[in-house]
């Protein structure tokens, strides 16, 4: 089994924004940048997974492992977004309970 075929997969980008928001920007713009980056990364991974599955189905791709790794990467980015949503919902509900 050749491991060199795995080099075509792009690693996941870090969750920290590359540029720090300046003091003149709106408060919370750092979190918004991180959230937009994760959503964009999910869209890219999902389209890559769709293309990989389509190429496998059409017979163009012969390496099942690369296709399965691409689909797994898209699944992980989607699960990250779901977990972020769940944590934000829990935090919002906790704040709601503190105000009551």
RALIN-V565478 format. One record per residue. N is the residue number from 1. RES is the residue in one letter. PHI is phi as a letter, one per 20 degrees, with the letter a starting at -180 (999 if undefined). D_LAST is the distance of its C-alpha to the last C-alpha in Angstrom with 1 decimal. Layout:
BEGIN
N|RES|PHI|D_LAST ; N|RES|PHI|D_LAST
END
This chain:
BEGIN
1|X|999|60.5 ; 2|X|e|60.2 ; 3|X|e|57.1 ; 4|X|f|58.1 ; 5|X|f|56.7 ; 6|X|f|53.1 ; 7|X|f|53.5 ; 8|X|f|52.6 ; 9|X|f|48.9 ; 10|X|e|46.8 ; 11|X|f|44.4 ; 12|X|f|40.7 ; 13|X|f|39.6 ; 14|X|f|37.4 ; 15|X|e|33.7 ; 16|X|e|33.9 ; 17|X|f|34.9 ; 18|X|f|38.5 ; 19|X|d|37.9 ; 20|X|f|35.3 ; 21|X|f|33.6 ; 22|X|e|34.9 ; 23|X|f|33.0 ; 24|X|e|33.8 ; 25|X|f|32.1 ; 26|X|f|28.6 ; 27|X|f|25.9 ; 28|X|n|25.1 ; 29|X|f|28.6 ; 30|X|f|29.4 ; 31|X|f|26.8 ; 32|X|f|28.0 ; 33|X|f|31.5 ; 34|X|f|30.8 ; 35|X|f|29.1 ; 36|X|f|32.0 ; 37|X|f|34.5 ; 38|X|f|33.1 ; 39|X|f|33.1 ; 40|X|f|36.7 ; 41|X|f|37.8 ; 42|X|f|36.6 ; 43|X|f|38.5 ; 44|X|f|41.6 ; 45|X|f|41.4 ; 46|X|f|41.0 ; 47|X|f|44.0 ; 48|X|f|46.0 ; 49|X|f|45.3 ; 50|X|f|46.3 ; 51|X|f|49.5 ; 52|X|f|50.3 ; 53|X|f|50.0 ; 54|X|f|52.0 ; 55|X|f|54.7 ; 56|X|f|54.9 ; 57|X|f|55.2 ; 58|X|e|57.9 ; 59|X|n|59.8 ; 60|X|f|59.6 ; 61|X|e|57.5 ; 62|X|d|59.2 ; 63|X|e|56.8 ; 64|X|f|54.1 ; 65|X|f|52.5 ; 66|X|f|51.7 ; 67|X|f|50.2 ; 68|X|f|48.0 ; 69|X|f|46.8 ; 70|X|f|45.9 ; 71|X|f|44.0 ; 72|X|f|42.2 ; 73|X|f|41.3 ; 74|X|f|39.8 ; 75|X|f|37.9 ; 76|X|f|36.4 ; 77|X|f|35.3 ; 78|X|f|33.6 ; 79|X|f|31.9 ; 80|X|f|30.7 ; 81|X|f|29.0 ; 82|X|f|27.4 ; 83|X|f|26.1 ; 84|X|f|24.8 ; 85|X|f|22.9 ; 86|X|f|21.5 ; 87|X|f|20.4 ; 88|X|f|18.8 ; 89|X|f|16.9 ; 90|X|f|15.7 ; 91|X|f|14.7 ; 92|X|f|12.8 ; 93|X|f|10.9 ; 94|X|f|10.2 ; 95|X|f|8.9 ; 96|X|f|6.6 ; 97|X|f|5.4 ; 98|X|f|5.6 ; 99|X|f|3.8 ; 100|X|f|0.0
END
